[in-house]
Amino acid sequence: MDLIDEKQLGTKLSQRALDKFLSIVGAEISKKWASYRNSLEKTFSIYIENKYTWCSIVRNIPNDLHTVPIEDIYVRNFVLNGESLSTEADVIRDLLERKDGQPTVPQGKLQLESHRRARAIFVQGRAGAGKSFLLRHIYIQICKSDIDRIPVLIELRNSNNIKLTDISNIIQKEFEDHGCSISLAQVHDGLENGLFAVLLDGFDELKWNIQSHYSIEIDKFSKKFGKCPILVTGRPQHEVYSWSHFEIMKMSPFDIDRVQELVSVQNIDDSIKDNFKTQLRESLFYTHREFLEIPLLVIVMLITFGEIGAISSKKHEFFDDVLGVLWRKHDARKNGFERQKYTGLELHDFRKLVATFSISSYLGQDFSFTDRKFREHYQAACGLAGLDVEFELFFKDMTISTCLIVEDGDYFKFIHRSFQEFFAAVYICECMNESPAEILDLVARRFETDNVIFIAHSIKRTLVENIWLLPILSEIEGIDDGSHRLVEYASKFGVVANSKSSRISLAVRIVRALYDLEPGDDLLRARWDALWSSKPQLIQAMNMQREMVGDWRVFSKDLSNILSKIEAMKQRVEQEAAAKLALLGKASRS
């Protein structure tokens, strides 16, 4: 769509939304807004035009040196709403439909003091599942429709760089950042009367230490502004289940048809795409389904396949192969084209420098960074890696030679956070001279949303188990074997984290996730909440002089699982020690 059409689109949508807004508000607000209707119509029109343009033009890995229209590469998305599959159009309709009758109640929620007449939706998906692309495309479709609300799309990661505030102030700042003037009182009027549709992208990209604040603020926002539709995206995490008015939806994994469609629209040599699709149909989709269900990994797998003709089944080896491809040639669109390397480093040293840069930025919770932050993490990386490289040369290798880093407005970020997480894990496993236990403590806090701890375990399992998990979990083996055993385990280690046991509780939850243990966190938390809601039952259970039954059986099974994994870890330690002794004995005899 050209510039004149975008202007007309913004103008018509602003007029339509304001006409509807003024027709449903009371006389006092209507009279007040009449004096600045023209200026607000211009404000909204400019914002919609600018945001529409931003949403319409994107970069992805094959198109790293230039932007492309999102419609050229976008593949339809679906979301799972309970057991049903919803299209993008279904989500938009459900989100924006005006409810002038009964309040809406999220599926599976009790109707407790609910006054919402608009939907509140959280769409969760794994890294690379296409959540941000989905939200951009939803914004475009809203603008093209006959909707009578002003769509506001905000990247939550930008809130990492401002003082803590509430969602209303963030919305006002969003307009101001696009050169549009609107007062906080006007924002409140609009929110209270359903003028805006609020889209918040990337809850998981908020820094760990401010997520709780904004979790509370989003929940408060949904309660205070019941006529305002709100859609939030993020990776799966327990915190969002406390948002009382939200429906939780999930990104649907890609099937083989959508994978092939995604491959077809990539700007890569046709023969490579045809060969890849043949491999998909014959076996690749079924042997690498976990990778191919994620759009981002489909694209990097396609690039890697075009270079080396094979795909590793282990995620850390896969990312290493990707780095090798990006470093050696990268551009699968141009046979024989190899980009200049500015630092002059060999791949091994460049990988080490990227790993130290990644751990510095990851621990700083900088998932996007300014030029100043870029330089800070570069300096830390050079110190950690013991390499002396000019910043400008490193910058060019990161942004041009490999395109691991892309520019996004005033910020820089990894082409996807999966790469930052992979290289942070590489640092923990391969580049540290001292014990990584302290750093593993830090990265473990984000295990619900990030993959660092899992990739580190895949790279060097004995390091994660022997140096970090076993020392933490040793206290569980000391639980008294008496009648209160399960209550002590569930309250101290299994479910509820307090100041003394939170590190142990976190380690227990990570063991469940690492080994896909059942029962999982969700069932255990639900059972604990059910027991705690009936205090007499809990007290009775604590006083029982026999093995607990019923709801306590899940905790017995969980404790048995954890103790079994602890024993298996210990056996691996003993086997490794015996193997080392045997090797040393063999060497001494030779």
PLY file of the C-alpha trace (Angstrom):
ply
format ascii 1.0
element vertex 590
property float x
property float y
property float z
element edge 589
property int vertex1
property int vertex2
end_header
0.00 0.00 0.00
1.45 3.41 -0.95
1.78 6.51 1.22
-1.41 8.24 0.12
-3.46 5.11 0.89
-1.94 4.87 4.34
-2.85 8.48 5.05
-6.42 7.90 3.90
-6.60 4.72 5.95
-5.42 6.53 9.10
-7.81 9.42 8.53
-10.86 7.23 7.92
-10.15 4.97 10.89
-9.63 7.98 13.19
-12.90 9.58 12.03
-14.82 6.34 12.41
-13.44 5.65 15.90
-14.10 9.17 17.15
-17.63 9.16 15.72
-18.38 5.95 17.62
-16.65 7.17 20.78
-18.60 10.46 20.88
-21.86 8.64 20.25
-21.54 6.44 23.35
-19.92 8.72 25.94
-21.86 10.94 28.28
-22.70 14.58 27.60
-19.85 15.87 29.80
-17.08 14.01 27.94
-18.71 14.67 24.58
-18.76 18.42 25.25
-15.18 18.37 26.53
-13.87 16.43 23.53
-15.71 18.59 20.97
-13.14 21.35 21.47
-10.18 19.17 20.53
-11.72 16.60 18.22
-9.87 17.94 15.17
-6.46 17.85 16.87
-7.03 14.32 18.21
-8.25 13.13 14.83
-4.94 14.36 13.39
-3.01 12.77 16.27
-4.60 9.36 15.74
-4.31 9.57 11.97
-0.57 10.31 12.12
0.00 7.53 14.66
-1.92 4.94 12.64
-0.09 5.93 9.44
3.33 5.65 11.12
2.55 2.39 12.92
0.97 0.83 9.87
4.11 1.59 7.85
6.32 0.15 10.60
4.24 -3.04 10.79
4.20 -3.44 7.00
7.97 -3.55 6.50
10.10 -6.23 8.19
13.45 -7.97 8.14
14.14 -11.66 8.50
17.32 -13.69 8.15
17.32 -14.20 4.37
16.46 -10.50 3.95
18.95 -9.11 6.43
20.40 -6.32 4.29
17.09 -4.81 3.29
13.46 -4.71 4.38
10.61 -6.52 2.65
6.83 -6.12 2.80
5.44 -8.39 5.51
2.75 -9.60 3.12
5.45 -11.07 0.85
6.73 -13.47 3.50
3.88 -13.84 5.99
2.35 -17.28 6.46
-1.04 -17.58 8.15
-1.02 -18.26 11.88
-3.47 -20.12 14.07
-3.93 -20.06 17.83
-5.26 -22.72 20.15
-8.12 -21.50 22.32
-8.65 -24.42 24.65
-9.32 -27.36 22.33
-10.46 -25.24 19.37
-8.27 -23.81 16.60
-8.80 -20.12 15.85
-7.67 -18.20 12.79
-6.14 -14.75 12.98
-9.49 -13.34 11.80
-11.23 -15.17 14.68
-8.83 -13.61 17.20
-9.42 -10.11 15.80
-13.19 -10.57 15.82
-13.22 -11.97 19.35
-10.90 -9.24 20.59
-12.71 -6.26 19.10
-16.36 -7.26 19.16
-18.31 -4.76 21.25
-20.16 -6.32 24.17
-22.89 -3.96 25.34
-24.76 -6.65 27.27
-23.30 -9.09 29.78
-19.67 -8.80 30.90
-17.26 -11.19 29.21
-15.85 -14.04 31.26
-12.64 -15.78 30.17
-13.02 -19.48 29.43
-12.49 -21.49 32.60
-12.68 -18.41 34.87
-15.26 -17.83 37.59
-17.34 -14.67 37.19
-16.05 -12.83 40.23
-16.59 -9.04 40.21
-15.98 -9.09 36.43
-17.13 -5.99 34.62
-15.25 -6.47 31.35
-17.26 -5.93 28.19
-14.21 -6.37 25.99
-11.85 -9.29 25.66
-8.48 -9.61 27.38
-6.26 -12.20 25.66
-2.75 -13.48 26.28
-1.20 -15.33 23.32
1.76 -17.44 24.36
4.29 -19.18 22.19
7.83 -20.52 22.28
10.86 -18.60 21.04
10.61 -18.07 17.29
6.93 -19.07 17.10
6.02 -15.86 15.26
4.27 -13.90 18.02
5.64 -10.50 16.96
4.88 -11.13 13.28
1.36 -12.18 14.30
0.81 -8.97 16.26
2.12 -6.80 13.42
-0.16 -8.56 10.97
-3.13 -8.22 13.33
-2.45 -4.48 13.52
-2.46 -4.24 9.72
-5.70 -6.21 9.44
-7.39 -4.05 12.09
-6.44 -0.93 10.16
-7.81 -2.39 6.91
-11.10 -3.42 8.49
-14.15 -1.35 9.41
-13.25 -1.48 13.12
-14.17 1.64 15.12
-11.32 1.60 17.64
-7.82 3.13 17.56
-5.29 0.25 17.58
-2.21 0.92 19.73
0.74 -1.50 19.38
3.49 -1.28 22.00
6.73 -3.27 22.28
7.06 -3.87 26.02
10.85 -4.23 25.84
11.04 -0.44 25.41
9.80 -0.16 29.00
13.13 -1.61 30.17
14.67 1.81 29.51
12.22 4.05 31.38
11.15 4.52 34.98
8.51 2.12 36.29
5.05 3.36 35.40
1.58 2.09 34.51
0.09 1.03 31.17
-1.82 4.31 30.69
1.42 6.30 30.85
3.09 3.84 28.47
0.24 4.41 25.98
0.64 8.18 26.24
4.40 7.82 25.70
3.74 5.60 22.66
1.83 8.44 21.00
4.47 10.99 21.98
7.26 8.80 20.56
5.48 9.04 17.19
5.27 12.84 17.37
1.62 12.82 18.44
0.23 14.98 21.24
-2.32 13.56 23.68
-2.81 14.19 27.40
-2.98 11.49 30.05
-6.56 12.60 30.86
-7.51 12.06 27.21
-5.90 8.62 27.27
-7.95 7.75 30.38
-11.18 8.97 28.76
-10.46 6.84 25.72
-9.59 3.74 27.74
-12.64 4.04 30.00
-14.97 4.22 27.00
-13.40 1.66 24.67
-11.79 4.03 22.16
-8.51 2.07 22.02
-7.56 -1.53 21.26
-4.27 -2.16 23.07
-1.71 -4.66 21.73
1.31 -5.34 23.97
4.11 -7.36 22.41
6.74 -9.37 24.30
5.87 -9.52 28.01
8.79 -11.96 28.39
11.20 -9.34 27.02
10.78 -7.20 30.13
13.72 -7.44 32.50
13.28 -10.09 35.14
13.34 -7.57 38.01
10.47 -5.47 36.57
8.23 -8.25 35.22
6.34 -8.53 38.51
5.59 -4.81 38.46
4.19 -4.87 34.94
2.35 -8.13 35.59
0.45 -6.34 38.35
-0.07 -3.28 36.13
-1.48 -5.34 33.23
-3.84 -7.13 35.62
-4.94 -3.77 37.13
-5.38 -2.32 33.64
-7.70 -5.18 32.61
-9.81 -4.62 35.73
-9.95 -0.82 35.51
-10.67 -0.43 31.79
-13.33 -3.06 31.16
-14.40 -1.65 27.78
-10.87 -1.64 26.35
-9.77 -4.75 24.39
-6.22 -5.84 25.23
-4.02 -8.48 23.62
-0.63 -9.39 25.12
1.97 -11.77 23.67
4.85 -13.55 25.38
6.54 -16.85 26.03
4.81 -19.31 28.40
5.19 -18.46 32.08
3.15 -18.99 35.23
2.83 -15.34 36.14
0.20 -14.63 33.51
-2.19 -17.15 35.06
-2.76 -14.65 37.87
-4.31 -12.18 35.38
-7.89 -12.80 36.42
-9.68 -11.50 33.31
-7.41 -12.93 30.61
-8.01 -15.83 28.28
-4.82 -17.81 27.63
-4.33 -18.83 24.00
-1.36 -20.63 22.45
0.39 -20.27 19.11
-0.38 -23.34 17.05
2.76 -25.25 15.95
3.43 -25.22 12.22
2.28 -28.28 10.29
4.03 -29.57 7.18
1.80 -27.52 4.84
2.63 -24.23 6.53
6.33 -25.16 6.71
6.36 -25.69 2.95
4.48 -22.43 2.42
7.03 -20.61 4.58
9.92 -22.15 2.64
8.34 -21.13 -0.67
8.18 -17.40 0.20
11.83 -17.11 1.30
14.25 -15.15 -0.89
16.56 -18.14 -1.43
17.63 -20.08 -4.51
14.70 -22.13 -5.87
16.73 -25.32 -6.23
17.65 -25.21 -2.52
14.00 -24.67 -1.58
12.84 -27.53 -3.84
15.41 -29.94 -2.39
14.49 -28.92 1.15
10.77 -29.45 0.52
11.50 -32.87 -0.93
13.42 -33.78 2.23
10.55 -32.42 4.32
8.01 -34.69 2.68
10.23 -37.76 2.75
11.45 -37.68 6.35
12.83 -34.37 7.65
9.56 -33.02 9.05
9.02 -36.19 11.07
12.62 -36.55 12.36
12.98 -32.82 13.19
9.40 -31.93 14.00
10.33 -30.08 17.22
12.49 -27.67 15.17
10.17 -27.34 12.18
7.12 -26.42 14.25
8.87 -23.08 14.91
8.93 -20.61 11.96
12.27 -19.03 12.86
13.99 -22.41 13.02
12.44 -23.40 9.69
14.19 -20.42 8.06
17.60 -20.93 9.66
17.32 -24.67 8.95
16.65 -23.90 5.29
19.75 -21.67 5.11
21.87 -24.29 6.87
20.55 -27.07 4.63
21.44 -25.03 1.56
25.05 -24.76 2.76
25.86 -28.16 4.28
23.00 -30.42 3.15
22.35 -31.91 6.61
20.63 -30.92 9.86
21.74 -32.00 13.34
19.06 -33.35 15.68
20.67 -31.60 18.70
19.72 -27.96 19.11
23.16 -26.73 20.23
24.87 -28.47 17.29
22.22 -27.02 14.99
22.95 -23.45 16.16
26.68 -24.07 15.79
26.07 -25.19 12.22
24.03 -22.04 11.62
26.88 -19.86 12.90
29.29 -21.67 10.60
27.01 -21.02 7.64
26.54 -17.35 8.54
30.29 -16.96 8.97
31.45 -18.78 5.85
28.99 -17.67 3.25
25.64 -16.75 4.70
24.01 -15.51 1.51
22.19 -18.49 0.05
20.64 -16.17 -2.53
23.94 -15.67 -4.35
25.99 -18.72 -5.20
29.65 -18.25 -4.36
29.15 -14.90 -2.62
31.11 -14.59 0.62
31.03 -11.51 2.78
34.09 -9.74 4.07
35.23 -10.46 7.64
36.26 -7.20 9.26
37.84 -8.38 12.54
40.17 -10.85 10.82
39.30 -13.41 13.50
39.08 -17.13 12.88
35.64 -18.62 13.47
36.71 -20.15 16.82
37.76 -16.78 18.25
34.77 -14.95 16.78
32.47 -17.56 18.37
34.18 -16.98 21.72
33.75 -13.21 21.38
30.07 -13.57 20.47
29.60 -15.88 23.48
31.12 -13.35 25.89
29.10 -10.52 24.32
25.96 -12.63 24.69
26.47 -13.51 28.34
27.19 -9.88 29.17
24.06 -8.60 27.43
21.91 -11.51 28.64
22.84 -11.12 32.31
22.26 -7.39 31.91
18.80 -8.36 30.57
19.51 -6.26 27.50
17.52 -8.04 24.80
17.76 -4.86 22.77
20.38 -2.19 23.36
21.41 1.32 22.45
24.73 2.15 20.84
26.11 2.96 24.30
25.02 -0.42 25.69
26.39 -2.15 22.59
29.80 -0.66 23.35
29.60 -1.57 27.05
28.89 -5.22 26.28
31.61 -5.22 23.60
34.17 -3.99 26.15
33.05 -6.64 28.65
33.24 -9.28 25.90
36.80 -8.38 24.92
37.87 -8.58 28.56
36.19 -11.94 29.15
37.47 -13.43 25.88
41.00 -12.03 26.19
40.78 -10.60 22.67
41.73 -7.15 21.43
39.37 -6.15 18.62
38.32 -2.67 17.48
34.68 -1.93 18.19
33.86 -0.77 14.66
35.22 -4.00 13.18
33.32 -6.18 15.66
30.20 -4.13 14.99
30.51 -4.76 11.23
31.07 -8.49 11.66
28.00 -8.73 13.90
25.73 -6.59 11.71
27.06 -7.13 8.16
29.24 -10.23 7.88
26.99 -12.53 9.90
23.89 -10.37 10.48
23.56 -11.80 13.99
22.64 -8.27 15.14
20.09 -6.08 13.37
19.15 -2.44 13.82
15.61 -1.76 15.01
14.91 1.96 15.20
17.17 3.45 17.86
18.11 0.00 19.18
20.09 -3.06 18.17
19.10 -6.65 18.88
20.00 -10.20 17.93
18.22 -11.40 14.80
16.32 -13.48 17.34
16.77 -13.97 21.09
17.37 -17.69 20.50
20.86 -16.80 19.26
21.64 -14.69 22.32
20.49 -17.55 24.55
22.52 -20.15 22.64
25.76 -18.14 22.84
25.16 -17.33 26.52
24.98 -21.09 27.13
28.17 -21.58 25.10
29.95 -19.14 27.41
28.76 -20.98 30.53
29.85 -24.37 29.22
33.02 -23.58 27.30
34.48 -20.18 28.14
34.39 -19.90 31.94
37.55 -20.59 33.90
35.78 -20.66 37.26
32.69 -22.47 38.54
29.55 -21.44 36.66
27.21 -22.12 39.59
26.64 -18.44 40.36
25.83 -17.59 36.73
23.57 -20.64 36.46
21.67 -19.29 39.47
21.08 -16.07 37.54
20.02 -17.60 34.22
17.79 -20.15 35.99
15.43 -17.37 37.04
14.23 -17.05 33.43
13.89 -20.77 32.71
10.14 -20.52 32.07
10.66 -18.21 29.11
14.28 -18.71 28.02
16.36 -21.68 26.87
19.83 -20.94 28.30
19.69 -23.55 31.06
18.34 -26.19 28.66
20.95 -25.48 25.97
23.72 -25.55 28.59
22.44 -28.93 29.74
22.45 -30.16 26.14
26.03 -28.95 25.58
27.50 -30.17 28.87
25.07 -32.15 30.98
27.58 -33.12 33.66
28.41 -29.47 34.31
24.78 -28.49 34.92
24.05 -31.61 36.97
27.26 -32.06 38.97
28.25 -28.48 39.67
24.86 -26.87 39.98
21.87 -29.19 40.45
23.26 -31.86 42.80
24.62 -29.48 45.47
21.31 -27.59 45.50
19.10 -30.69 45.62
21.05 -32.47 48.35
18.80 -30.95 51.03
15.78 -32.81 49.64
17.39 -36.13 50.47
17.47 -35.04 54.11
13.70 -34.65 54.44
12.43 -36.52 57.47
10.77 -39.82 56.51
7.88 -39.28 58.92
4.18 -38.60 58.47
4.69 -34.96 57.49
7.15 -35.81 54.74
4.99 -34.84 51.77
3.70 -31.65 53.40
7.29 -30.60 54.13
8.38 -31.39 50.59
5.41 -29.69 48.89
5.55 -26.56 51.04
9.32 -26.11 51.20
10.61 -27.43 47.90
7.94 -28.80 45.58
5.55 -25.92 44.95
5.82 -22.92 47.25
9.05 -20.92 47.14
10.03 -19.01 50.27
13.15 -16.97 50.97
15.14 -19.98 52.21
14.04 -22.62 49.74
13.39 -20.61 46.55
16.72 -21.76 45.02
15.84 -25.39 45.75
12.26 -24.96 44.48
13.62 -23.46 41.27
16.03 -26.36 40.81
13.22 -28.87 41.37
11.06 -27.15 38.74
13.97 -27.15 36.29
14.54 -30.89 36.83
10.86 -31.47 36.00
11.24 -29.44 32.81
14.61 -30.90 31.77
13.35 -34.47 31.95
9.64 -33.90 31.10
8.54 -35.35 34.43
4.90 -35.95 35.25
3.15 -34.63 37.26
4.33 -31.22 36.06
4.27 -27.78 37.62
0.72 -26.93 36.55
-0.92 -29.98 38.11
1.14 -29.72 41.31
0.33 -26.05 41.74
-3.38 -26.68 41.12
-3.44 -29.49 43.68
-1.61 -27.39 46.25
-3.99 -24.46 45.74
-6.97 -26.81 46.12
-5.60 -28.19 49.38
-4.70 -24.78 50.74
-8.17 -23.43 49.96
-9.50 -26.00 52.43
-7.40 -25.35 55.54
-9.09 -27.99 57.71
-8.13 -30.63 55.14
-4.55 -29.38 55.10
-4.34 -29.37 58.90
-5.84 -32.85 59.03
-3.31 -34.03 56.46
-0.44 -32.58 58.48
-1.62 -34.47 61.57
-2.10 -37.79 59.83
0.07 -40.61 61.12
-0.08 -42.60 57.90
0.87 -42.20 54.24
-1.26 -39.51 52.64
-3.68 -40.39 49.88
-5.92 -38.62 47.36
-4.61 -35.22 46.36
-1.32 -35.92 48.11
-0.55 -38.83 45.80
0.72 -36.44 43.10
3.29 -35.02 45.54
4.41 -38.53 46.46
4.92 -39.30 42.77
6.76 -36.01 42.23
9.09 -36.58 45.19
9.82 -40.09 43.92
10.63 -38.65 40.46
13.00 -36.05 41.86
14.82 -38.50 44.14
15.16 -40.90 41.19
16.75 -38.19 39.06
19.12 -37.21 41.89
20.24 -40.84 42.11
20.73 -41.03 38.34
22.86 -37.86 38.42
25.01 -39.33 41.17
25.52 -42.51 39.19
26.69 -40.47 36.18
29.17 -38.64 38.43
30.56 -41.97 39.66
30.75 -43.37 36.13
32.58 -40.28 34.89
35.03 -40.45 37.81
35.68 -44.16 37.18
36.23 -43.52 33.48
38.75 -40.77 34.26
40.64 -43.03 36.68
40.73 -45.80 34.10
42.07 -43.37 31.50
44.78 -42.09 33.85
45.74 -45.66 34.75
46.03 -46.58 31.11
48.17 -43.53 30.43
50.50 -44.25 33.37
51.09 -47.82 32.16
51.94 -46.83 28.62
0 1
1 2
2 3
3 4
4 5
5 6
6 7
7 8
8 9
9 10
10 11
11 12
12 13
13 14
14 15
15 16
16 17
17 18
18 19
19 20
20 21
21 22
22 23
23 24
24 25
25 26
26 27
27 28
28 29
29 30
30 31
31 32
32 33
33 34
34 35
35 36
36 37
37 38
38 39
39 40
40 41
41 42
42 43
43 44
44 45
45 46
46 47
47 48
48 49
49 50
50 51
51 52
52 53
53 54
54 55
55 56
56 57
57 58
58 59
59 60
60 61
61 62
62 63
63 64
64 65
65 66
66 67
67 68
68 69
69 70
70 71
71 72
72 73
73 74
74 75
75 76
76 77
77 78
78 79
79 80
80 81
81 82
82 83
83 84
84 85
85 86
86 87
87 88
88 89
89 90
90 91
91 92
92 93
93 94
94 95
95 96
96 97
97 98
98 99
99 100
100 101
101 102
102 103
103 104
104 105
105 106
106 107
107 108
108 109
109 110
110 111
111 112
112 113
113 114
114 115
115 116
116 117
117 118
118 119
119 120
120 121
121 122
122 123
123 124
124 125
125 126
126 127
127 128
128 129
129 130
130 131
131 132
132 133
133 134
134 135
135 136
136 137
137 138
138 139
139 140
140 141
141 142
142 143
143 144
144 145
145 146
146 147
147 148
148 149
149 150
150 151
151 152
152 153
153 154
154 155
155 156
156 157
157 158
158 159
159 160
160 161
161 162
162 163
163 164
164 165
165 166
166 167
167 168
168 169
169 170
170 171
171 172
172 173
173 174
174 175
175 176
176 177
177 178
178 179
179 180
180 181
181 182
182 183
183 184
184 185
185 186
186 187
187 188
188 189
189 190
190 191
191 192
192 193
193 194
194 195
195 196
196 197
197 198
198 199
199 200
200 201
201 202
202 203
203 204
204 205
205 206
206 207
207 208
208 209
209 210
210 211
211 212
212 213
213 214
214 215
215 216
216 217
217 218
218 219
219 220
220 221
221 222
222 223
223 224
224 225
225 226
226 227
227 228
228 229
229 230
230 231
231 232
232 233
233 234
234 235
235 236
236 237
237 238
238 239
239 240
240 241
241 242
242 243
243 244
244 245
245 246
246 247
247 248
248 249
249 250
250 251
251 252
252 253
253 254
254 255
255 256
256 257
257 258
258 259
259 260
260 261
261 262
262 263
263 264
264 265
265 266
266 267
267 268
268 269
269 270
270 271
271 272
272 273
273 274
274 275
275 276
276 277
277 278
278 279
279 280
280 281
281 282
282 283
283 284
284 285
285 286
286 287
287 288
288 289
289 290
290 291
291 292
292 293
293 294
294 295
295 296
296 297
297 298
298 299
299 300
300 301
301 302
302 303
303 304
304 305
305 306
306 307
307 308
308 309
309 310
310 311
311 312
312 313
313 314
314 315
315 316
316 317
317 318
318 319
319 320
320 321
321 322
322 323
323 324
324 325
325 326
326 327
327 328
328 329
329 330
330 331
331 332
332 333
333 334
334 335
335 336
336 337
337 338
338 339
339 340
340 341
341 342
342 343
343 344
344 345
345 346
346 347
347 348
348 349
349 350
350 351
351 352
352 353
353 354
354 355
355 356
356 357
357 358
358 359
359 360
360 361
361 362
362 363
363 364
364 365
365 366
366 367
367 368
368 369
369 370
370 371
371 372
372 373
373 374
374 375
375 376
376 377
377 378
378 379
379 380
380 381
381 382
382 383
383 384
384 385
385 386
386 387
387 388
388 389
389 390
390 391
391 392
392 393
393 394
394 395
395 396
396 397
397 398
398 399
399 400
400 401
401 402
402 403
403 404
404 405
405 406
406 407
407 408
408 409
409 410
410 411
411 412
412 413
413 414
414 415
415 416
416 417
417 418
418 419
419 420
420 421
421 422
422 423
423 424
424 425
425 426
426 427
427 428
428 429
429 430
430 431
431 432
432 433
433 434
434 435
435 436
436 437
437 438
438 439
439 440
440 441
441 442
442 443
443 444
444 445
445 446
446 447
447 448
448 449
449 450
450 451
451 452
452 453
453 454
454 455
455 456
456 457
457 458
458 459
459 460
460 461
461 462
462 463
463 464
464 465
465 466
466 467
467 468
468 469
469 470
470 471
471 472
472 473
473 474
474 475
475 476
476 477
477 478
478 479
479 480
480 481
481 482
482 483
483 484
484 485
485 486
486 487
487 488
488 489
489 490
490 491
491 492
492 493
493 494
494 495
495 496
496 497
497 498
498 499
499 500
500 501
501 502
502 503
503 504
504 505
505 506
506 507
507 508
508 509
509 510
510 511
511 512
512 513
513 514
514 515
515 516
516 517
517 518
518 519
519 520
520 521
521 522
522 523
523 524
524 525
525 526
526 527
527 528
528 529
529 530
530 531
531 532
532 533
533 534
534 535
535 536
536 537
537 538
538 539
539 540
540 541
541 542
542 543
543 544
544 545
545 546
546 547
547 548
548 549
549 550
550 551
551 552
552 553
553 554
554 555
555 556
556 557
557 558
558 559
559 560
560 561
561 562
562 563
563 564
564 565
565 566
566 567
567 568
568 569
569 570
570 571
571 572
572 573
573 574
574 575
575 576
576 577
577 578
578 579
579 580
580 581
581 582
582 583
583 584
584 585
585 586
586 587
587 588
588 589
